[in-house]
Amino acid sequence: MMNAREEYDEGARVIPLKTARPAPEPSGFERRLASGLAFLRRRIAGEYEVDEFGFDTEFNDSVLLPLARAFYEHWFRVELSGLENIPAEGGALIVANHSGTLPLDGIMLTVATHDHAHRDLRLLGADLIYQVPLLGHLSRKAGHTLACHADAGRLLDKGELVGVFPEGFKGVGKPFSERYRLQRFGRGGFVGTALRSNVPIIPCAIVGAEEIYPKIADLRPLARLLGLPYFPVTPTWPLLGPAGLLPLPSKWMIQFGEPMPLEEYDAASAEDPMTVFDITDHVRETVQQMLYDTLLRRGPAFF
């Protein structure tokens, strides 16, 4: 007797039947290729959405974040603490120190909230960013917008997580000799925005950005000629040309502090200069102390 997996031919030879093999699983490369082609098809066909600020979620997730994530995970080796202080939903304002000569700290902060707090961070940027055609366009695609009360208030009222760097260019462009010393927090406009929208302020300390492009000089005549707030000179730029734009691989740490609730104030407090000043000063002192604490925990800058 023969089993079901054999057949008998005229020559009395037993020939095993060929069983159908399952189709091989597509490789990782094939899956990425198919996903990339589908992405291009949707872009060409216009089958994607942007919100009123120009935020393109698909483009951000598929193009911008993967590029930034490579630096976040492998170059700067970012460590996070205090993630539990970021609310899972609802409006909140993250207030962080600003540094690094080029504002890569905002990009790394965006990766941190997206990948680990599972929330898109809507950064508020200076006018200059949106005056540069490609940079302004990509910033809009990434979900960021102009640092003004109107846009910030609309985002917070929609329940978005918003990020702001009150030091502005004075922080990101300060010399290396002043590293980790906070500059003035402007006129406290971010506090007024938080008060009007009745959202908590989350202080944030970013350690590591100060070392990526150590600014040792500023070519101010050239900066004025180009309409820039500063033209930095670092140990690698402009000496090494384009290669000098590669940031040094410093070790980064990002700490989120406990939310500062503002329930005890009403919306009218946003118009009281003394109230705004007091809250602004308190936030600044908190971020400064967090910077000192995080620096101690990090230790050497490049290990």
C-alpha positions in Angstrom: 0.0 0.0 0.0 1.3 3.5 -0.9 0.7 6.6 1.2 -1.0 9.7 -0.1 2.3 11.4 -0.8 3.4 8.8 -3.5 2.2 7.7 -6.9 2.9 4.6 -8.9 3.9 4.7 -12.6 4.1 1.9 -15.2 7.7 1.1 -14.4 6.7 0.3 -10.8 8.9 3.2 -9.6 7.7 5.1 -6.6 7.9 8.8 -7.3 7.4 11.2 -4.4 4.8 13.8 -5.2 6.0 17.4 -5.2 4.2 19.4 -2.4 3.5 23.1 -3.0 5.8 25.4 -1.1 4.5 28.6 0.4 5.5 31.8 -1.3 8.6 33.3 0.3 8.1 36.2 2.6 9.3 39.5 1.1 12.6 40.7 2.4 13.0 43.8 4.4 14.4 45.6 1.3 11.4 44.5 -0.8 9.0 45.8 1.9 10.8 49.1 2.1 10.8 49.4 -1.7 7.1 48.7 -1.9 6.4 51.2 0.9 8.5 53.8 -0.8 6.8 53.3 -4.2 3.4 53.6 -2.5 4.5 56.8 -0.8 5.6 58.3 -4.1 2.4 57.3 -5.8 0.3 59.0 -3.1 2.5 62.1 -3.3 2.2 62.3 -7.1 -1.6 61.7 -6.9 -2.0 64.3 -4.2 -3.5 61.7 -1.9 -2.2 63.2 1.4 -3.4 65.7 3.9 -2.0 68.8 5.6 -3.5 70.7 8.4 -4.1 74.5 8.6 -0.5 75.1 9.6 0.9 73.0 6.7 1.7 70.0 8.9 2.2 66.9 6.6 2.1 63.9 9.0 3.0 61.3 6.3 5.9 63.3 5.0 7.2 64.0 8.5 6.9 60.3 9.5 8.4 58.9 6.3 11.1 61.4 5.4 12.0 64.0 8.0 11.9 61.9 11.2 13.9 58.9 9.9 16.8 61.3 9.0 16.7 63.0 12.4 16.3 59.7 14.2 19.6 58.4 12.8 21.4 61.3 14.5 19.3 61.0 17.7 20.0 57.3 18.2 23.5 56.7 16.7 25.3 60.1 16.7 24.1 61.9 19.8 22.9 58.8 21.7 20.2 60.8 23.4 18.9 59.7 26.9 15.6 60.9 28.2 14.2 61.4 31.7 10.9 62.7 33.0 8.8 61.4 30.2 6.0 60.8 32.6 5.7 64.6 32.9 4.4 64.9 29.3 0.6 64.6 29.3 -0.7 61.8 27.1 -3.2 64.2 25.6 -4.4 67.8 25.8 -2.5 71.1 25.3 0.8 71.8 27.1 3.7 74.1 26.5 7.3 72.7 26.6 9.8 75.5 27.5 13.4 74.5 26.8 16.9 76.1 26.7 18.3 76.8 23.2 21.9 76.3 22.1 24.2 74.7 19.6 24.9 77.4 16.9 22.6 75.5 14.6 19.2 74.7 16.2 19.5 70.9 16.1 18.1 70.8 19.7 14.6 71.5 18.3 14.9 68.5 15.9 16.1 66.2 18.6 13.4 67.3 21.0 10.8 66.6 18.2 12.2 63.0 17.8 12.1 62.5 21.6 8.4 63.4 22.0 7.3 61.6 18.8 9.1 58.3 19.5 8.8 58.1 23.3 5.9 60.3 24.4 4.0 59.4 21.2 3.0 63.0 20.6 3.9 65.4 17.7 5.7 68.5 19.0 4.7 71.7 17.3 7.6 74.0 17.7 7.4 77.8 17.5 10.2 79.3 15.3 11.6 82.7 14.6 10.7 84.8 11.5 14.0 84.1 9.9 13.3 80.4 9.6 10.2 81.1 7.5 12.0 83.6 5.3 14.3 80.9 4.0 12.2 79.2 1.3 13.3 75.5 1.6 13.8 75.7 5.4 10.5 77.4 6.0 8.7 74.9 3.8 10.2 71.9 5.6 9.5 73.4 9.0 5.8 73.7 8.0 5.8 70.1 6.8 7.3 69.0 10.1 4.4 70.7 12.0 6.1 73.8 13.2 4.9 77.4 12.8 5.8 81.0 13.5 6.4 82.1 17.1 3.4 84.4 17.5 0.5 84.5 20.1 -2.1 83.7 17.5 -0.6 80.5 16.1 0.5 79.3 19.5 -2.9 79.9 21.0 -4.7 78.1 18.2 -2.4 75.0 18.6 -2.8 74.9 22.4 -6.6 75.3 22.1 -6.7 72.3 19.8 -4.9 70.2 22.4 -1.5 70.1 20.8 1.8 69.8 22.4 3.7 73.0 21.7 7.5 73.7 22.2 9.2 77.1 22.6 12.8 78.3 23.1 12.4 81.7 24.8 16.1 82.5 24.5 15.8 82.7 20.7 18.9 83.5 18.7 20.6 84.8 21.8 20.6 81.3 23.2 21.4 79.3 20.1 24.1 81.8 19.0 25.9 82.4 22.3 29.7 81.7 22.5 31.0 78.4 23.8 32.5 80.3 26.8 28.9 80.9 28.0 27.6 77.3 27.5 24.7 76.2 29.7 24.1 79.7 31.0 20.6 80.7 30.1 20.1 84.0 28.3 17.1 86.3 28.9 13.7 84.7 28.3 12.4 87.5 26.1 9.4 89.4 27.4 7.6 86.3 28.6 5.2 86.0 25.7 5.1 82.2 26.1 3.7 82.7 29.7 0.9 84.9 28.4 0.0 82.3 25.8 -0.1 79.5 28.4 -2.3 81.7 30.7 -4.8 82.5 27.9 -5.1 78.9 26.9 -5.0 77.6 30.5 -2.4 74.9 29.8 0.6 73.7 32.0 4.2 74.7 31.3 6.6 71.8 31.2 10.2 73.0 31.8 12.8 71.1 29.7 16.6 70.9 29.9 18.7 69.9 26.9 22.3 69.0 27.6 24.7 68.1 24.7 23.8 70.7 22.0 26.4 73.2 23.3 29.3 71.0 22.2 28.2 70.1 18.6 29.5 73.4 17.1 31.6 75.2 19.7 31.3 78.9 18.7 34.6 80.6 19.3 34.1 83.7 17.2 31.5 85.7 15.4 32.0 87.4 12.0 29.5 90.2 12.6 30.2 92.2 9.4 29.6 89.1 7.3 26.5 88.3 9.4 25.0 91.8 8.7 25.8 91.5 5.0 23.9 88.2 4.8 21.1 89.4 7.1 21.9 86.8 9.7 21.9 87.2 13.5 25.4 85.9 13.6 28.0 84.1 11.4 29.8 81.6 13.6 33.4 80.4 13.6 33.9 77.0 15.2 37.0 74.7 15.3 35.8 73.0 12.1 33.8 75.8 10.3 34.6 77.4 7.9 38.1 75.9 8.1 37.0 72.5 6.8 34.4 73.8 4.4 31.2 71.6 4.1 32.8 68.9 6.3 32.8 71.5 9.1 29.0 71.3 9.1 29.0 67.8 10.5 28.2 68.2 14.2 30.5 66.8 16.8 29.2 63.6 18.4 28.5 64.9 21.9 26.5 62.9 24.4 23.0 64.3 24.8 20.5 64.1 27.7 17.0 65.6 27.7 15.1 66.0 30.9 11.4 67.0 31.2 10.5 68.6 34.5 7.3 68.5 36.4 4.4 70.5 34.8 3.8 73.9 36.3 0.0 74.2 36.5 -1.5 77.7 36.1 -5.0 77.1 37.4 -4.6 79.6 40.2 -4.4 82.4 37.5 -7.1 83.5 35.2 -6.8 84.6 31.6 -6.7 88.3 32.7 -3.4 87.5 34.4 -1.8 87.4 30.9 -2.2 91.1 30.7 -0.5 91.8 34.1 3.2 92.5 33.4 4.3 91.6 37.0 2.5 88.3 37.0 4.0 87.4 33.6 7.4 88.5 34.8 7.2 86.4 38.0 6.2 83.3 36.2 8.8 83.8 33.5 11.5 84.2 36.0 10.4 81.1 37.9 10.4 79.0 34.7 13.9 80.3 33.8 15.3 79.5 37.2 13.8 76.0 37.0 15.3 75.3 33.6 18.7 76.6 34.8 18.7 74.3 37.8 17.7 71.4 35.7 20.6 72.1 33.3 23.1 72.0 36.2 21.6 68.8 37.5 21.6 67.1 34.1 25.2 68.2 33.4 26.3 66.5 36.6 24.6 63.3 35.6 26.0 63.3 32.1 29.6 63.7 33.0 32.1 64.0 30.0 30.7 65.5 26.9 31.9 62.9 24.4 31.7 59.6 26.2 
